Amino acid sequence: MRFMNIRLGLVTLWLGLGLGLTVMTGASAKTPGEVEVGSVLHDATMRGLNGPDRKLSQFRGKPLIINVWASWCPPCIQEMGSLERLAWSDLGQQFTVIGISTDDYPEAAKGFLRKSNATLNHYIDRELELEHMLGAEHLPLTVLVDAKGRVLSKIVGAREWDSPQAQQLIRTTFRSSLLLK
């Protein structure tokens, strides 16, 4: 019986850590230079992994979903397909979805993108600039940003982004800054 209790405790801990989802809406910076919810993202040049380099400010004018991931992160890999489906859905036409890899080696990230047939624009972090600015202590991290560059929400953990629940979260979050259908 004791073995079963220990095993159940470990499974519960694993589920809580590995599958637990956190939506951060408060302001509590944890990484150096982190932009808090409610503040505007700083401009940064992002090095393209499967397209050209772009400045973060070039995405202003339309809501933005930024997914921070790594090729060695199983939950990141798990949710990538749902982000693609979301981006190509009717709802996804109302905002832009991009990915930012925190991989140390661009070739590892590029290899994953080739293998997954990614169509979204993905970028790689330089010197932890974006990782720190977005507050990516845990991966995956998804950041919802309004059309003016203001952080509306930070969601830690994998989700099925094309599910009805996730789509409702997106609608509700973006509705506060821009009316979505």
Backbone as a ProteinNet text record, in pm:
[ID]
protein_1_A
[PRIMARY]
MRFMNIRLGLVTLWLGLGLGLTVMTGASAKTPGEVEVGSVLHDATMRGLNGPDRKLSQFRGKPLIINVWASWCPPCIQEMGSLERLAWSDLGQQFTVIGISTDDYPEAAKGFLRKSNATLNHYIDRELELEHMLGAEHLPLTVLVDAKGRVLSKIVGAREWDSPQAQQLIRTTFRSSLLLK
[TERTIARY]
82	0	86.1	193.8	282.6	343.4	382.6	438.4	337.6	209.6	105.1	88	94.8	81.5	197.7	317.7	435.2	422.5	382.8	367.1	259.9	146.9	40.3	89.3	166.7	222.4	314.9	398.5	490	414.6	312.1	231.4	161.8	107.1	40.7	139.3	258.7	361.2	398.1	416.7	452.9	343.5	217.9	107.4	101.9	122.3	118.3	229.1	347.6	460.1	458.5	432.8	444.1	323.9	206.6	86.7	14.1	63.2	-1.7	3.5	-103.5	-112.8	-129.4	-60.2	-69.1	-94.9	-190.7	-214.7	-171.1	-74.4	-25.4	-87.9	-157.4	-216.2	-168.2	-105.4	-52.5	83.8	138.4	267.1	371.4	448.6	555.5	673.4	763.5	879	970	1015.7	1101.7	1233.1	1236.7	1360.3	1411.3	1542.5	1597.9	1536.3	1478.5	1420.7	1284.9	1220.1	1089.6	985.9	911.3	799.9	677.1	619.9	507.8	378.4	280.1	147.3	96.2	45.4	-2.9	96.6	221.4	324.9	351.4	414.5	444.6	580.9	585.5	712.1	812.2	937.4	1045.3	1070.4	1127.5	1161	1285.5	1290.7	1405.3	1413.7	1534.6	1553.2	1556.9	1472.4	1462	1523.6	1610.9	1678.7	1586.9	1552.4	1461.2	1520.2	1439.9	1481.2	1430.9	1310.9	1253.2	1200.3	1261.9	1225.5	1321.8	1293.3	1384.6	1383.3	1487.7	1492.5	1383.8	1328.2	1227.1	1240.7	1193.9	1186.6	1051.2	1050.2	926.6	822.1	866.1	773.7	702.5	754.6	690.4	558.7	532.5	409	298.8	326.9	225.1	115.5	-2.2	-116	-215.2	-175.3	-261.9	-224.8	-323	-287.6	-185.1	-105.6	5.5	6	27.8	50.1	193.6	271.7	412.3	424.1	473.2	494.9	645	690.7	831.3	852	947.1	962.8	1110.1	1136.3	1269.5	1252.4	1345.8	1336.7	1351.5	1406.9	1428.3	1313.6	1208.5	1098.2	976.3	948.3	833.5	699.1	662.9	534.6	531.4	647	654.5	624.5	685	666	520.3	464.7	326.6	226.8	246.8	147	169.8	282.9	317.7	213.4	163.1	63	-64.7	-105.8	-228.8	-210.4	-89.4	-62.1	-71.6	-21.4	-33.2	-180.2	-258.1	-400.2	-473	-439.9	-500.5	-469.7	-344.5	-303.1	-376.4	-408.1	-474.4	-627	-680.7	-825.9	-885.1	-1018.4	-1085.5	-1048.9	-1048.8	-1011.2	-867	-779.3	-637.3	-607.2	-700.9	-680.9	-688.9	-734.8	-751.4	-629.4	-528.8	-405.1	-290.8	-169.8	-50.3	4.2	51.7	114.4	259.3	352	493.8	552.4	664.8	736	874.8	921.1	1057.4	1125	1230.7	1305.7	1409.9	1423.3	1527.5	1644.8	1646.2	1757.6	1890.1	1993.2	2127.1	2186.4	2143.7	2199.9	2089.9	2100.1	1997.7	1971.7	2072.9	2053.3	1957.2	1958	1864.5	1721.2	1700.3	1566.9	1523.8	1614.5	1582.6	1549.4	1621.9	1595.1	1455.7	1415.7	1280.6	1176.7	1198.8	1101.3	1087.5	1199.7	1193.4	1114.4	1142.1	1076.7	926.1	887.5	745.7	671.6	743.7	682.6	615.5	681	626.1	604.1	490	460.5	459.3	447.6	450.9	591.8	603.4	735.8	792	914.8	984	1117	1154.7	1276.4	1355.5	1482.1	1563	1611	1614	1654.6	1803.8	1841.7	1982.1	2017.7	2115.3	2168.8	2059.6	1958.1	1848.6	1762.3	1777	1703.4	1551.8	1499	1354.2	1307.3	1386.9	1353.5	1335.1	1425.3	1415.1	1298.8	1286.5	1181.1	1042.4	1023.5	892.8	870.9	977.7	965.8	954.8	1030.5	1022	1108.9	1069.8	1137.8	1103	980.2	931	876.5	896	850.9	746.1	656.9	636.7	569.3	590.9	526.2	458.5	333.6	261.1	216.3	249.6	223.1	123.6	13.5	-85.8	-61.5	-44.3	-3.1	-106.1	-148.3	-246.1	-179.6	-258.6	-210.2	-110.4	-106.9	-13.9	113.4	125.3	244.6	236.4	116.8	98.7	70.6	142.7	124.2	-8.2	-96.4	-226.8	-228.7	-152.8	-155	-32.7	11.5	119.9	68.6	77.7	24.7	139.7	163.6	270.7	213.1	279.9	237.6	173.3	172.7	118.2	-34	-89.3	-234.2	-262.5	-384.7	-433.9	-493.8	-414.7	-452.1	-569.1	-601.9	-717.3	-842.2	-835.6	-951.7	-1050.8	-1178.9	-1277.4	-1241.2	-1185	-1149.3	-1038.2	-934.6	-824.2	-870.4	-953.5	-1004.4	-1088.7	-1165.8	-1244.7	-1153.4	-1045.7	-948.3	-889.5	-854.4	-797.6	-899	-1021.1	-1126.3	-1146.1	-1158.1	-1181.5	-1065	-944.1	-825.6	-814.2	-828.8	-815	-935.9	-1051.8	-1172.3	-1152.3	-1070.9	-1048.4	-971.3	-897.1	-818.2	-864.7	-934.3	-979.1	-1091.8	-1200.6	-1313.8	-1282.7	-1288.5	-1274.8	-1411.8	-1430.1	-1557.7	-1571.1
-119.6	0	125.6	122.2	238.4	266.4	159.9	174.6	242.5	203.9	261.7	410.4	449	589.4	671.8	617.3	687.6	702.4	593.1	595.5	696.1	698.4	792.8	935.7	956.4	1089	1134.7	1043.4	1078.6	1109.2	1031.7	1056.9	1191.7	1221.4	1349.5	1464.3	1450.5	1552.6	1570.5	1459.7	1466	1536.7	1501.8	1566	1714.2	1747.3	1887.7	1968.8	1910	1982.2	1976.6	1859.9	1842.2	1888.3	1875.2	1909.1	2028.7	2077.7	2191.8	2314.8	2386.5	2505.6	2625.5	2729.9	2850.3	2966.6	3048.2	3170.6	3283.2	3360.8	3470.2	3599.7	3666.9	3794.4	3904.6	3868.8	3967.2	4015.8	4110.2	4168.5	4124.8	4022.5	3980.1	3934.6	4027.4	3998.6	3899.2	3799.4	3697.1	3684.8	3728.7	3721.2	3862.8	3879.3	4013.8	4081.7	4197.3	4272.7	4223.3	4138.6	4084.6	4195	4191.7	4282.9	4219.1	4289.4	4237.7	4246.4	4167.2	4174.7	4317.8	4376.6	4513.9	4613.4	4571.8	4660.4	4626.4	4720	4704.1	4637.4	4541.8	4474.1	4571.5	4554.2	4632.7	4579.7	4662.3	4614.3	4526.3	4428.4	4337.8	4283.7	4262.5	4198.8	4048.7	3978.7	3833.6	3767.9	3672.1	3599.9	3488.8	3494	3397.4	3257.9	3158.9	3019.1	2961	3000.4	2949.1	3063.3	3177	3296.6	3408.3	3528.3	3640.6	3689.1	3760.8	3827.9	3934.8	3961.3	4066.3	4132	4255.2	4325.1	4292.5	4279.9	4251.7	4359.8	4483.6	4595.1	4582.9	4503.5	4485.3	4409.2	4348.9	4275.2	4361.1	4487.1	4575.3	4602.7	4632.9	4660.4	4545.6	4429.4	4311.2	4233	4173.7	4094.1	3986.1	3947.9	3855.8	3748.6	3624.9	3515.4	3468.9	3475.4	3433.8	3305.2	3200.7	3073.9	3053.8	3041.1	3020.8	2871.6	2811.7	2666.9	2628.4	2499.2	2443.8	2305.2	2265.4	2135.5	2017.7	2040.5	1934.2	1925.8	2003.1	2015.6	1937.1	1817.2	1737.3	1810.7	1888.5	1959.7	2064	2123.7	2221.3	2152.5	2037.7	1960.6	1915	1873.9	1825.5	1930.8	2058	2159.6	2226.5	2200.4	2271.5	2252.8	2132	2107.6	2187.6	2200	2274.8	2424.2	2474.9	2615.8	2638.7	2543.5	2551.6	2553.2	2459.1	2452.4	2579.4	2633	2757.7	2870.8	2882.4	2991.9	2988.8	2871.1	2857.9	2851.6	2858.9	2856.6	2994.3	3001.4	3130.4	3228.1	3181.7	3268.2	3315.2	3225.7	3257.8	3365.3	3393.3	3498.2	3637	3644.7	3772.9	3814.2	3728.7	3759.3	3684.7	3711.2	3645.1	3552.7	3435.8	3340.6	3323.2	3341.6	3316.8	3230.4	3168.5	3088.4	3143.9	3130.6	3171.9	3055.3	3006	2894.8	2946.8	2874.6	2907.5	2810.7	2731.1	2637.8	2712.8	2650.7	2709.3	2701.6	2603.2	2581.2	2593	2691	2709.9	2584.7	2502.4	2382.4	2283.2	2276.3	2187.8	2235.9	2365.6	2422.4	2407.4	2434.4	2420.8	2276.3	2182.9	2041.1	2002.8	2050.9	2022.7	2083.6	2207.4	2273.2	2200.1	2151.9	2074.4	1946.6	1877.7	1750.9	1769.5	1882.2	1905.8	1977	2010.8	2082.2	2212	2287.3	2411.5	2514.5	2580.7	2687.2	2824.6	2826.7	2953.5	3010.3	3140.9	3201.7	3173.3	3123	3093.3	3167.9	3208.1	3285.6	3220.9	3258.4	3205.3	3321.1	3296.3	3398.2	3426.2	3548.1	3588.5	3630.2	3565.5	3602.6	3617.5	3531.6	3527.2	3653.9	3741.3	3868.2	3846.3	3766.2	3743.4	3654.8	3555.8	3467.7	3548.2	3641.6	3726	3823.9	3889.5	3989	3926.8	3806.3	3741.5	3668.3	3644.8	3575.5	3425.3	3371	3227.7	3145	3141.6	3055.7	2909.7	2884.8	2749.4	2743.8	2628.9	2610.7	2500.5	2509.4	2621.1	2738.4	2855.1	2977.5	3039.7	3076.9	3143.3	3279	3382.6	3520.4	3581.3	3634.6	3702.5	3852.1	3914.7	4054.7	4128.9	4247.6	4322.3	4391.2	4457.1	4518.1	4631.4	4684.3	4792.6	4740.4	4607.9	4549.7	4529.1	4545.7	4530.8	4384.6	4332.1	4194.5	4184.2	4095.1	4075.9	3955.5	3851.8	3728.6	3644.6	3567.7	3471.2	3336.7	3237.4	3105.1	3005.7	2943.2	2845.9	2706	2623.9	2485.9	2463.7	2338.8	2301.7	2305.1	2341.6	2341.5	2290.9	2248.7	2222.3	2354.1	2434.6	2571.7	2582.7	2476.3	2480.6	2421.8	2388.5	2336	2449.8	2415.9	2519.6	2600.6	2534.1	2604.2	2706.3	2666.7	2759.1	2872.8	2842.3	2947.9	3048.2	3000.1	3091	3178.8	3120.5	3198.7	3310.3	3276.9	3375.6	3485.3	3445.9	3545.8	3639.7	3581.3	3661.2	3756	3707.4	3790.2	3903	3871.1	3974.5	4067.4	4021.2	4105.7	4232	4223	4340.2	4449.3	4412.8	4514.1	4536.2	4439.8	4450.3	4352	4394.7	4303.6	4197.9	4072.5	3958.3	3894.2	3823.2	3754.9	3636.5
0	0	0	79	84.4	-52	-122.7	-257.1	-350.4	-339.3	-423.7	-392.9	-264.3	-227	-280.2	-272.2	-325.8	-476.5	-541.6	-687.1	-728.3	-658.7	-687.6	-666.1	-560.6	-534.1	-644.6	-694.4	-803.6	-932.1	-962.1	-1081.4	-1069.4	-953.2	-931.4	-948.7	-892.5	-907.1	-1053.5	-1125.4	-1267.4	-1346.7	-1320.4	-1391.5	-1358.6	-1233.9	-1193.7	-1257.5	-1267.7	-1326.6	-1478	-1532.1	-1676.4	-1754.5	-1697.1	-1771	-1712.4	-1601.4	-1537.9	-1627.4	-1629.3	-1712.8	-1622.3	-1653.9	-1574.5	-1667.9	-1635.2	-1709.1	-1617.2	-1663.2	-1581.7	-1630.9	-1543.3	-1579.8	-1486.7	-1376.8	-1282.9	-1326.6	-1253.9	-1288.8	-1187.6	-1222.8	-1133.6	-1219	-1248.5	-1333	-1263.8	-1341.1	-1284.8	-1360.3	-1484.1	-1560.4	-1583.3	-1602.3	-1621.7	-1743.7	-1723.2	-1834.1	-1880.1	-1799.7	-1839.7	-1852.1	-1961.7	-1982.4	-1917.6	-1825.1	-1748.8	-1828.6	-1787.6	-1846.5	-1828.4	-1936.4	-1933.8	-1990.9	-2007.8	-2063	-2209.3	-2278.5	-2420.3	-2437.7	-2531.2	-2561.6	-2621.4	-2587.4	-2646.9	-2787.1	-2871.6	-3004.7	-2997.7	-3084.3	-3090.4	-3232.3	-3279.9	-3409.7	-3387.4	-3462.5	-3448	-3570.2	-3546.4	-3654.3	-3704.3	-3832.8	-3891.1	-3901.5	-3867.1	-3882.1	-4013.4	-4054.2	-4178.4	-4265	-4250.9	-4326.1	-4290.9	-4337.1	-4312.9	-4168.1	-4130.7	-4001.4	-4000.3	-3882.3	-3870	-3734.5	-3727.7	-3600.6	-3537.4	-3408.4	-3336.4	-3364.9	-3378.1	-3403.2	-3538.4	-3630.5	-3760.5	-3749.7	-3635.3	-3615.6	-3553.5	-3529.3	-3470.9	-3573.4	-3525.1	-3611.8	-3616.3	-3566.6	-3563.5	-3437.5	-3367.1	-3249.5	-3286.1	-3188.2	-3210.7	-3102.2	-3144.2	-3050.5	-3071	-2963.8	-2967.5	-2887.2	-2950.7	-2881.9	-2866.1	-2741.9	-2711.8	-2686.6	-2758.3	-2758.1	-2771.6	-2763.3	-2788.3	-2849	-2931.7	-3000.2	-2903.3	-2785.3	-2687.2	-2585.9	-2605.1	-2509.3	-2558.7	-2501.1	-2547.8	-2548.2	-2443	-2450.4	-2563.3	-2593.3	-2703	-2835.5	-2854	-2977.1	-2987	-2873.7	-2868.5	-2917.1	-2880.6	-2914.3	-3049.5	-3113.7	-3237	-3347.1	-3365.6	-3469.9	-3447	-3320.8	-3292.2	-3317.6	-3299.9	-3333.3	-3483.9	-3560.2	-3707.1	-3748	-3693.3	-3728.6	-3687.5	-3568.6	-3522.3	-3619.7	-3659	-3746.8	-3880.8	-3928.5	-4058.3	-4047.3	-3926.1	-3906.9	-3936.6	-3940.8	-3961.1	-3850.2	-3725.6	-3614.2	-3630.2	-3672.2	-3686.6	-3789.9	-3878.4	-3977.9	-3915.5	-3791	-3723.7	-3641.6	-3635.8	-3564	-3631.5	-3587.5	-3639.1	-3531.3	-3572.9	-3481.2	-3524.8	-3432	-3459.8	-3349.8	-3380.2	-3282.5	-3258.6	-3136.2	-3100.9	-3031	-3091.9	-3034.9	-2936.2	-2825.7	-2728	-2740.1	-2848.2	-2868.5	-2872.2	-2817.5	-2822.2	-2962.4	-3039.2	-3172.1	-3278	-3366.7	-3470.3	-3552.9	-3576.9	-3658.8	-3593.6	-3460.8	-3391.2	-3413.4	-3401.4	-3422.4	-3568.4	-3661.1	-3804.1	-3839	-3780.6	-3804.1	-3758.9	-3642.1	-3593.7	-3687	-3730.3	-3817.4	-3950.9	-4004.8	-4130.3	-4109.8	-4000.2	-3971.1	-3948.8	-3890.4	-3860	-3973.5	-4081.1	-4194.3	-4150.1	-4065.4	-4011.6	-4122.1	-4117.1	-4212.6	-4145.5	-4012.8	-3940.3	-3944.2	-3925.2	-3915.1	-3775.9	-3775.8	-3651.1	-3648.9	-3529.1	-3507.4	-3395.4	-3384.6	-3275.3	-3189.7	-3061.6	-2965.6	-2977.1	-2952.1	-2950.3	-2807.8	-2752.2	-2620.9	-2514.7	-2521.3	-2423.2	-2420.8	-2519.8	-2520.7	-2515.4	-2606.8	-2612.3	-2497.1	-2463.5	-2351.9	-2223.8	-2198.5	-2079.7	-2092.1	-2207.8	-2225.1	-2207.5	-2260	-2252.8	-2120.7	-2045.2	-1917	-1932.2	-2026	-2056.5	-1962.2	-1835.7	-1738.3	-1760.2	-1806.2	-1830.6	-1973	-2037.8	-2175.8	-2181.7	-2277.5	-2368.2	-2297.7	-2353.5	-2307	-2427.9	-2412.1	-2519.7	-2468.6	-2545.2	-2505.4	-2603.6	-2550.7	-2633.5	-2623.1	-2738.8	-2747.5	-2832.3	-2788	-2866.9	-2986.4	-3067.3	-3190.7	-3166.7	-3044.6	-3011.2	-2945.1	-2929.8	-2870.4	-2720.7	-2662.5	-2518.3	-2484.7	-2386.2	-2341.4	-2266.4	-2315.1	-2252.4	-2159.9	-2195.2	-2116.8	-2148.6	-2050.5	-2067.5	-2018.9	-2103.8	-2072.1	-2072.4	-1959	-1943.8	-1959.8	-2038.5	-2056.3	-2191.5	-2232.8	-2363.8	-2361.5	-2474.3	-2495.3	-2634.5	-2655.6	-2790.7	-2836.1	-2905.6	-2938.1	-3034.5	-3103.6	-3192.9	-3127.4	-2999.1	-2928.2	-2900.7	-2880.5	-2849.4	-2724	-2621.7	-2498.2	-2522.1	-2595.6	-2622.9	-2712.5	-2810.5	-2898.4	-2820.5	-2723.2	-2640.3	-2554.6	-2500.7	-2424.5	-2511.3	-2634	-2726.7	-2756.7	-2789.3	-2818.6	-2700.2	-2581	-2460.4	-2434.8	-2450.1	-2424.1	-2525	-2652.2	-2755	-2760.7	-2717.2	-2720.6	-2638.2	-2533.6	-2448.1	-2520.5	-2626	-2695.6	-2839.5	-2896	-3034.5	-3053.1	-3110.3	-3128.1	-3230.1	-3185.6	-3275.9	-3290.4	-3397.9	-3422	-3328.6
[MASK]
+++++++++++++++++++++++++++++++++++++++++++++++++++++++++++++++++++++++++++++++++++++++++++++++++++++++++++++++++++++++++++++++++++++++++++++++++++++++++++++++++++++++++++++++++++++

